[in-house]
């Protein structure tokens, strides 16, 4: 008698995930590839796009800028979704890092790599100290306060003509031309992406999320909430100050434009577009929005209209963010198996 077999659909992730997203049971290379595939694809895309765009110097420079905006977007996402601080003053980190690196290189005569390193760490420390008075503010009050800081510094430089005034600081050494200049940003982006992912899964990440969800309960447990927030702010400021230091050597100039509002708003748009709370989502958002913005330059001032329409459409149809939507679809993939 012929054997009758029945087939049914089964989700790929069933049998792999055990109780939590952080614990897996892998029984084959297929399941391992299922888990590691998206991460490997992200790493390969970040590494290979500079090589693909190498015949086109303009677009290679664009993707260098994309990497820097991706770092700012990761910084914003980390602060908002893992520390609970809505920081609208990302331009403050960029400006302080850029000016500090310019001073160290142009006035003090330090080599570019060393000035970037010192400006990244010292600039992050200075940014944290400057924001300490507003760390006790909550939600929208902290956001408004941080938004005013870049405007304050830009106006101060223009009014007093310090640090070169409106002319800025010139004579800054460029980074070593070629692949070092490009892959320095790529390396920092990968370290930031996977380093922060590792950090938020540690005990300190649990404390950060506790402060985000209920800071009064964390305070009642004996933890200094202001100190922990300052830690999170310092980590995020490191990324922003590196971006500012990198920018000043990329363009060999440091001026008031380092405090421009674009460095506060564009990372937020990238984070929202790619998917908040994922760290990788902001990277995806930056890799989508920044090239679109550059491509739309051919339309002149109308590019703002088209660019706004693109963001509105993304918010309407993928309000959860592109990466969260793609991950949900990816986890729902099914295959036929014998019942």
C-alpha positions as a Markdown table, in Angstrom:
| # | Residue | x | y | z |
|---|---|---|---|---|
| 1 | Unk | 0.0 | 0.0 | 0.0 |
| 2 | Unk | 1.4 | 3.3 | -1.1 |
| 3 | Unk | 2.4 | 5.6 | 1.8 |
| 4 | Unk | 0.6 | 8.9 | 2.0 |
| 5 | Unk | 2.8 | 11.8 | 3.1 |
| 6 | Unk | 1.4 | 15.1 | 4.3 |
| 7 | Unk | 3.2 | 18.4 | 4.1 |
| 8 | Unk | 2.8 | 21.5 | 6.0 |
| 9 | Unk | 4.4 | 24.9 | 6.2 |
| 10 | Unk | 6.8 | 25.7 | 9.0 |
| 11 | Unk | 8.6 | 28.9 | 10.0 |
| 12 | Unk | 12.3 | 28.8 | 9.7 |
| 13 | Unk | 12.9 | 30.4 | 13.1 |
| 14 | Unk | 10.8 | 27.8 | 14.9 |
| 15 | Unk | 13.1 | 25.5 | 16.8 |
| 16 | Unk | 15.9 | 28.0 | 16.6 |
| 17 | Unk | 14.7 | 30.6 | 19.1 |
| 18 | Unk | 14.4 | 29.4 | 22.7 |
| 19 | Unk | 12.4 | 31.5 | 25.1 |
| 20 | Unk | 14.3 | 34.8 | 24.3 |
| 21 | Unk | 15.9 | 36.5 | 21.4 |
| 22 | Unk | 19.3 | 36.1 | 23.0 |
| 23 | Unk | 19.3 | 32.3 | 23.3 |
| 24 | Unk | 19.3 | 30.0 | 20.3 |
| 25 | Unk | 19.4 | 26.3 | 19.6 |
| 26 | Unk | 21.3 | 25.7 | 16.3 |
| 27 | Unk | 21.2 | 22.2 | 14.8 |
| 28 | Unk | 22.5 | 22.8 | 11.3 |
| 29 | Unk | 24.6 | 25.1 | 9.1 |
| 30 | Unk | 21.4 | 26.2 | 7.4 |
| 31 | Unk | 20.1 | 27.5 | 10.7 |
| 32 | Unk | 23.4 | 29.1 | 11.5 |
| 33 | Unk | 23.4 | 30.9 | 8.1 |
| 34 | Unk | 19.8 | 32.0 | 8.8 |
| 35 | Unk | 20.9 | 33.7 | 12.0 |
| 36 | Unk | 24.3 | 35.1 | 10.8 |
| 37 | Unk | 23.2 | 35.9 | 7.2 |
| 38 | Unk | 21.7 | 39.4 | 7.8 |
| 39 | Unk | 24.7 | 40.4 | 10.0 |
| 40 | Unk | 27.2 | 39.2 | 7.3 |
| 41 | Unk | 25.2 | 41.0 | 4.6 |
| 42 | Unk | 25.4 | 44.3 | 6.6 |
| 43 | Unk | 29.2 | 43.9 | 7.1 |
| 44 | Unk | 29.8 | 43.1 | 3.5 |
| 45 | Unk | 27.7 | 46.0 | 2.3 |
| 46 | Unk | 29.6 | 48.4 | 4.5 |
| 47 | Unk | 32.9 | 47.1 | 3.3 |
| 48 | Unk | 32.2 | 46.7 | -0.4 |
| 49 | Unk | 30.3 | 49.9 | -1.2 |
| 50 | Unk | 33.5 | 52.0 | -1.0 |
| 51 | Unk | 35.1 | 49.5 | -3.5 |
| 52 | Unk | 32.1 | 49.6 | -5.8 |
| 53 | Unk | 32.1 | 53.4 | -5.9 |
| 54 | Unk | 35.9 | 53.8 | -6.3 |
| 55 | Unk | 35.6 | 54.5 | -10.1 |
| 56 | Unk | 33.3 | 57.4 | -9.2 |
| 57 | Unk | 35.2 | 59.9 | -6.9 |
| 58 | Unk | 32.1 | 62.0 | -6.3 |
| 59 | Unk | 30.0 | 59.1 | -5.1 |
| 60 | Unk | 32.9 | 57.7 | -3.1 |
| 61 | Unk | 33.0 | 61.0 | -1.2 |
| 62 | Unk | 29.2 | 60.9 | -0.7 |
| 63 | Unk | 29.4 | 57.5 | 0.9 |
| 64 | Unk | 32.2 | 58.7 | 3.1 |
| 65 | Unk | 29.7 | 61.3 | 4.4 |
| 66 | Unk | 27.1 | 58.6 | 4.6 |
| 67 | Unk | 29.3 | 56.7 | 7.1 |
| 68 | Unk | 29.7 | 59.8 | 9.2 |
| 69 | Unk | 26.0 | 60.4 | 9.3 |
| 70 | Unk | 25.5 | 56.8 | 10.2 |
| 71 | Unk | 27.7 | 57.3 | 13.2 |
| 72 | Unk | 25.6 | 60.3 | 14.3 |
| 73 | Unk | 22.4 | 58.3 | 13.8 |
| 74 | Unk | 23.7 | 55.4 | 15.9 |
| 75 | Unk | 24.6 | 57.9 | 18.6 |
| 76 | Unk | 21.1 | 59.4 | 18.6 |
| 77 | Unk | 19.5 | 55.9 | 18.6 |
| 78 | Unk | 21.6 | 54.7 | 21.5 |
| 79 | Unk | 20.9 | 57.8 | 23.6 |
| 80 | Unk | 17.1 | 57.7 | 23.0 |
| 81 | Unk | 16.3 | 54.0 | 23.0 |
| 82 | Unk | 18.8 | 52.6 | 25.4 |
| 83 | Unk | 19.5 | 55.6 | 27.8 |
| 84 | Unk | 16.2 | 57.4 | 27.5 |
| 85 | Unk | 17.7 | 60.8 | 26.5 |
| 86 | Unk | 16.2 | 62.5 | 23.5 |
| 87 | Unk | 19.2 | 64.6 | 22.4 |
| 88 | Unk | 18.5 | 67.1 | 19.6 |
| 89 | Unk | 22.0 | 68.6 | 19.9 |
| 90 | Unk | 24.1 | 66.2 | 18.0 |
| 91 | Unk | 25.6 | 69.2 | 16.2 |
| 92 | Unk | 27.2 | 70.2 | 19.5 |
| 93 | Unk | 29.4 | 67.0 | 19.5 |
| 94 | Unk | 30.3 | 67.6 | 15.9 |
| 95 | Unk | 31.3 | 71.2 | 16.4 |
| 96 | Unk | 33.3 | 70.6 | 19.5 |
| 97 | Unk | 35.2 | 67.6 | 18.0 |
| 98 | Unk | 35.8 | 69.5 | 14.8 |
| 99 | Unk | 37.1 | 72.7 | 16.4 |
| 100 | Unk | 39.2 | 70.8 | 18.9 |
| 101 | Unk | 40.9 | 68.7 | 16.2 |
| 102 | Unk | 41.5 | 71.8 | 14.1 |
| 103 | Unk | 43.2 | 73.6 | 17.0 |
| 104 | Unk | 45.4 | 70.6 | 17.8 |
| 105 | Unk | 46.4 | 70.2 | 14.2 |
| 106 | Unk | 46.6 | 73.7 | 12.8 |
| 107 | Unk | 47.7 | 75.6 | 15.9 |
| 108 | Unk | 49.5 | 73.0 | 18.0 |
| 109 | Unk | 51.1 | 71.1 | 15.1 |
| 110 | Unk | 49.9 | 67.6 | 16.0 |
| 111 | Unk | 49.6 | 65.1 | 13.2 |
| 112 | Unk | 46.0 | 64.5 | 11.9 |
| 113 | Unk | 45.5 | 61.0 | 13.3 |
| 114 | Unk | 46.6 | 62.0 | 16.8 |
| 115 | Unk | 44.5 | 65.2 | 16.8 |
| 116 | Unk | 41.5 | 63.2 | 15.8 |
| 117 | Unk | 42.0 | 60.7 | 18.6 |
| 118 | Unk | 42.6 | 63.4 | 21.3 |
| 119 | Unk | 39.6 | 65.5 | 20.0 |
| 120 | Unk | 37.4 | 62.5 | 20.0 |
| 121 | Unk | 38.0 | 61.6 | 23.7 |
| 122 | Unk | 38.6 | 65.1 | 25.1 |
| 123 | Unk | 35.7 | 66.6 | 23.0 |
| 124 | Unk | 33.4 | 63.9 | 24.4 |
| 125 | Unk | 34.5 | 64.7 | 27.9 |
| 126 | Unk | 33.9 | 68.4 | 27.4 |
| 127 | Unk | 30.5 | 67.8 | 25.8 |
| 128 | Unk | 29.5 | 65.7 | 28.8 |
| 129 | Unk | 30.6 | 68.4 | 31.2 |
| 130 | Unk | 28.7 | 71.1 | 29.3 |
| 131 | Unk | 25.5 | 69.0 | 29.3 |
| 132 | Unk | 25.7 | 68.1 | 33.0 |
| 133 | Unk | 23.5 | 71.0 | 34.1 |
| 134 | Unk | 20.6 | 69.7 | 31.9 |
| 135 | Unk | 21.0 | 66.0 | 32.6 |
| 136 | Unk | 18.3 | 66.1 | 35.3 |
| 137 | Unk | 15.7 | 67.4 | 32.8 |
| 138 | Unk | 13.3 | 64.9 | 31.4 |
| 139 | Unk | 11.9 | 64.1 | 28.0 |
| 140 | Unk | 11.1 | 67.2 | 25.9 |
| 141 | Unk | 12.8 | 69.6 | 28.3 |
| 142 | Unk | 16.1 | 67.9 | 27.8 |
| 143 | Unk | 15.5 | 67.8 | 24.1 |
| 144 | Unk | 14.9 | 71.5 | 23.9 |
| 145 | Unk | 17.9 | 72.3 | 26.1 |
| 146 | Unk | 20.3 | 70.2 | 24.0 |
| 147 | Unk | 18.8 | 71.7 | 20.8 |
| 148 | Unk | 19.8 | 75.2 | 22.0 |
| 149 | Unk | 23.5 | 74.4 | 22.7 |
| 150 | Unk | 24.7 | 74.3 | 19.0 |
| 151 | Unk | 22.9 | 77.6 | 18.3 |
| 152 | Unk | 24.5 | 79.1 | 21.4 |
| 153 | Unk | 28.0 | 78.2 | 20.4 |
| 154 | Unk | 27.5 | 79.2 | 16.7 |
| 155 | Unk | 26.2 | 82.6 | 17.7 |
| 156 | Unk | 29.0 | 83.1 | 20.3 |
| 157 | Unk | 31.6 | 82.4 | 17.7 |
| 158 | Unk | 30.0 | 84.8 | 15.2 |
| 159 | Unk | 29.5 | 87.6 | 17.7 |
| 160 | Unk | 33.0 | 87.4 | 19.3 |
| 161 | Unk | 35.0 | 86.3 | 16.3 |
| 162 | Unk | 36.9 | 83.7 | 18.3 |
| 163 | Unk | 38.3 | 80.6 | 16.8 |
| 164 | Unk | 38.5 | 82.3 | 13.4 |
| 165 | Unk | 35.0 | 83.8 | 13.6 |
| 166 | Unk | 33.0 | 83.4 | 10.4 |
| 167 | Unk | 36.2 | 82.6 | 8.4 |
| 168 | Unk | 36.9 | 79.5 | 10.5 |
| 169 | Unk | 40.2 | 77.7 | 11.0 |
| 170 | Unk | 42.2 | 76.9 | 7.8 |
| 171 | Unk | 45.4 | 75.1 | 7.1 |
| 172 | Unk | 44.3 | 71.8 | 8.5 |
| 173 | Unk | 46.1 | 68.8 | 7.3 |
| 174 | Unk | 44.2 | 66.2 | 5.3 |
| 175 | Unk | 44.1 | 62.5 | 6.3 |
| 176 | Unk | 46.3 | 60.2 | 4.3 |
| 177 | Unk | 44.7 | 60.1 | 0.8 |
| 178 | Unk | 43.4 | 56.8 | -0.5 |
| 179 | Unk | 41.9 | 53.9 | 1.3 |
| 180 | Unk | 43.0 | 54.9 | 4.8 |
| 181 | Unk | 40.9 | 58.0 | 4.8 |
| 182 | Unk | 37.8 | 56.0 | 3.7 |
| 183 | Unk | 38.3 | 52.8 | 5.7 |
| 184 | Unk | 39.1 | 54.7 | 8.9 |
| 185 | Unk | 35.4 | 55.7 | 9.0 |
| 186 | Unk | 34.3 | 52.2 | 8.0 |
| 187 | Unk | 36.3 | 50.7 | 10.8 |
| 188 | Unk | 34.9 | 53.1 | 13.4 |
| 189 | Unk | 31.4 | 52.4 | 12.1 |
| 190 | Unk | 31.7 | 48.7 | 12.5 |
| 191 | Unk | 33.3 | 49.0 | 15.9 |
| 192 | Unk | 30.6 | 51.3 | 17.1 |
| 193 | Unk | 27.8 | 49.2 | 15.7 |
| 194 | Unk | 28.9 | 45.9 | 17.2 |
| 195 | Unk | 30.5 | 47.4 | 20.3 |
| 196 | Unk | 27.3 | 49.2 | 21.3 |
| 197 | Unk | 25.3 | 46.1 | 20.6 |
| 198 | Unk | 27.6 | 44.2 | 22.9 |
| 199 | Unk | 27.4 | 47.0 | 25.5 |
| 200 | Unk | 23.6 | 47.2 | 25.7 |
| 201 | Unk | 23.4 | 43.4 | 26.3 |
| 202 | Unk | 25.7 | 43.7 | 29.4 |
| 203 | Unk | 24.8 | 44.7 | 32.9 |
| 204 | Unk | 25.4 | 48.3 | 32.2 |
| 205 | Unk | 22.9 | 48.1 | 29.3 |
| 206 | Unk | 20.3 | 46.7 | 31.7 |
| 207 | Unk | 20.9 | 49.7 | 34.0 |
| 208 | Unk | 20.6 | 52.1 | 31.0 |
| 209 | Unk | 17.2 | 50.5 | 30.0 |
| 210 | Unk | 16.0 | 50.7 | 33.6 |
| 211 | Unk | 16.8 | 54.4 | 33.7 |
| 212 | Unk | 14.9 | 54.8 | 30.4 |
| 213 | Unk | 11.8 | 52.9 | 31.6 |
| 214 | Unk | 11.6 | 54.1 | 35.2 |
| 215 | Unk | 14.4 | 56.3 | 36.6 |
| 216 | Unk | 12.7 | 56.7 | 40.0 |
| 217 | Unk | 12.9 | 52.9 | 40.6 |
| 218 | Unk | 16.5 | 52.9 | 39.6 |
| 219 | Unk | 17.2 | 55.7 | 42.0 |
| 220 | Unk | 15.4 | 53.9 | 44.8 |
| 221 | Unk | 17.7 | 50.9 | 44.2 |
| 222 | Unk | 20.7 | 53.1 | 45.1 |
| 223 | Unk | 22.1 | 53.8 | 41.6 |
| 224 | Unk | 23.2 | 57.3 | 40.8 |
| 225 | Unk | 21.0 | 58.0 | 37.7 |
| 226 | Unk | 22.8 | 61.3 | 36.8 |
| 227 | Unk | 26.2 | 59.5 | 36.7 |
| 228 | Unk | 24.8 | 56.7 | 34.6 |
| 229 | Unk | 23.2 | 59.2 | 32.2 |
| 230 | Unk | 26.5 | 61.0 | 32.0 |
| 231 | Unk | 28.2 | 57.7 | 31.0 |
| 232 | Unk | 25.7 | 57.1 | 28.2 |
| 233 | Unk | 26.1 | 60.7 | 27.1 |
| 234 | Unk | 29.9 | 60.4 | 27.0 |
| 235 | Unk | 29.6 | 57.2 | 24.9 |
| 236 | Unk | 27.3 | 58.9 | 22.4 |
| 237 | Unk | 29.5 | 62.0 | 22.3 |
| 238 | Unk | 32.5 | 60.0 | 21.4 |
| 239 | Unk | 30.9 | 59.1 | 18.1 |
| 240 | Unk | 29.8 | 62.7 | 17.4 |
| 241 | Unk | 33.1 | 64.2 | 18.2 |
| 242 | Unk | 34.9 | 61.7 | 16.0 |
| 243 | Unk | 32.6 | 62.7 | 13.2 |
| 244 | Unk | 33.4 | 66.4 | 13.7 |
| 245 | Unk | 37.1 | 65.7 | 13.9 |
| 246 | Unk | 36.9 | 63.6 | 10.7 |
| 247 | Unk | 34.9 | 66.3 | 8.9 |
| 248 | Unk | 37.4 | 69.1 | 9.6 |
| 249 | Unk | 40.3 | 67.0 | 8.1 |
| 250 | Unk | 38.1 | 65.8 | 5.3 |
| 251 | Unk | 37.4 | 69.4 | 4.2 |
| 252 | Unk | 40.6 | 70.9 | 5.7 |
| 253 | Unk | 38.5 | 73.6 | 7.4 |
| 254 | Unk | 36.6 | 74.1 | 10.6 |
| 255 | Unk | 33.9 | 76.7 | 10.9 |
| 256 | Unk | 30.5 | 77.6 | 12.2 |
| 257 | Unk | 28.9 | 75.2 | 9.8 |
| 258 | Unk | 30.1 | 72.3 | 12.1 |
| 259 | Unk | 27.3 | 73.5 | 14.5 |
| 260 | Unk | 24.7 | 73.4 | 11.6 |
| 261 | Unk | 21.3 | 72.0 | 12.4 |
| 262 | Unk | 21.7 | 69.4 | 9.7 |
| 263 | Unk | 24.0 | 67.4 | 12.0 |
| 264 | Unk | 21.1 | 67.3 | 14.5 |
| 265 | Unk | 18.2 | 66.6 | 12.2 |
| 266 | Unk | 19.5 | 64.3 | 9.5 |
| 267 | Unk | 20.6 | 61.6 | 12.0 |
| 268 | Unk | 17.2 | 61.6 | 13.5 |
| 269 | Unk | 15.5 | 61.2 | 10.1 |
| 270 | Unk | 18.0 | 58.3 | 9.3 |
| 271 | Unk | 17.2 | 56.6 | 12.7 |
| 272 | Unk | 13.5 | 56.9 | 12.3 |
| 273 | Unk | 13.6 | 55.7 | 8.7 |
| 274 | Unk | 15.8 | 52.7 | 9.3 |
| 275 | Unk | 14.2 | 51.6 | 12.5 |
| 276 | Unk | 14.6 | 52.9 | 16.1 |
| 277 | Unk | 16.1 | 50.8 | 18.8 |
| 278 | Unk | 18.0 | 48.5 | 16.5 |
| 279 | Unk | 21.4 | 50.4 | 16.1 |
| 280 | Unk | 21.7 | 48.8 | 12.7 |
| 281 | Unk | 18.5 | 50.5 | 11.5 |
| 282 | Unk | 20.0 | 54.0 | 11.6 |
| 283 | Unk | 22.9 | 52.8 | 9.5 |
| 284 | Unk | 20.4 | 51.6 | 6.9 |
| 285 | Unk | 18.5 | 54.9 | 7.1 |
| 286 | Unk | 21.7 | 56.9 | 6.5 |
| 287 | Unk | 22.6 | 54.7 | 3.5 |
| 288 | Unk | 19.2 | 55.4 | 2.0 |
| 289 | Unk | 18.5 | 59.1 | 2.8 |
| 290 | Unk | 21.9 | 60.7 | 2.3 |
| 291 | Unk | 22.4 | 59.4 | -1.3 |
| 292 | Unk | 18.8 | 60.4 | -2.1 |
| 293 | Unk | 19.5 | 63.9 | -0.8 |
| 294 | Unk | 22.6 | 64.2 | -3.0 |
| 295 | Unk | 20.9 | 62.8 | -6.1 |
| 296 | Unk | 18.1 | 65.3 | -5.6 |
| 297 | Unk | 20.5 | 68.3 | -5.8 |
| 298 | Unk | 19.9 | 68.4 | -9.5 |
| 299 | Unk | 16.4 | 69.8 | -8.8 |
| 300 | Unk | 17.8 | 72.8 | -6.9 |
| 301 | Unk | 15.6 | 74.1 | -4.1 |
| 302 | Unk | 12.8 | 71.6 | -5.1 |
| 303 | Unk | 15.0 | 68.9 | -3.7 |
| 304 | Unk | 13.7 | 69.7 | -0.2 |
| 305 | Unk | 10.1 | 69.1 | -1.4 |
| 306 | Unk | 11.0 | 65.7 | -3.0 |
| 307 | Unk | 13.1 | 64.7 | -0.1 |
| 308 | Unk | 10.3 | 65.6 | 2.4 |
| 309 | Unk | 7.9 | 63.5 | 0.3 |
| 310 | Unk | 10.2 | 60.5 | 0.4 |
| 311 | Unk | 10.4 | 60.7 | 4.2 |
| 312 | Unk | 6.7 | 61.1 | 4.5 |
| 313 | Unk | 6.0 | 58.1 | 2.3 |
| 314 | Unk | 8.4 | 56.0 | 4.3 |
| 315 | Unk | 6.7 | 57.1 | 7.5 |
| 316 | Unk | 3.3 | 56.3 | 6.1 |
| 317 | Unk | 4.0 | 52.8 | 4.8 |
| 318 | Unk | 6.9 | 51.7 | 7.1 |
| 319 | Unk | 6.2 | 53.6 | 10.3 |
| 320 | Unk | 8.1 | 51.0 | 12.3 |
| 321 | Unk | 11.2 | 51.6 | 10.3 |
| 322 | Unk | 12.6 | 49.7 | 7.3 |
| 323 | Unk | 14.8 | 47.3 | 9.3 |
| 324 | Unk | 12.1 | 46.4 | 11.8 |
| 325 | Unk | 9.7 | 45.7 | 8.9 |
| 326 | Unk | 12.3 | 43.7 | 7.0 |
| 327 | Unk | 13.2 | 41.7 | 10.1 |
| 328 | Unk | 9.6 | 40.9 | 10.8 |
| 329 | Unk | 9.1 | 39.6 | 7.2 |
| 330 | Unk | 12.4 | 37.7 | 7.4 |
| 331 | Unk | 11.3 | 35.9 | 10.6 |
| 332 | Unk | 8.0 | 34.9 | 9.0 |
| 333 | Unk | 9.6 | 33.0 | 6.1 |
| 334 | Unk | 8.1 | 29.5 | 5.8 |
| 335 | Unk | 9.1 | 26.3 | 4.1 |
| 336 | Unk | 7.3 | 23.0 | 3.3 |
| 337 | Unk | 8.1 | 20.0 | 5.6 |
| 338 | Unk | 6.6 | 16.6 | 6.2 |
| 339 | Unk | 3.9 | 16.6 | 8.9 |
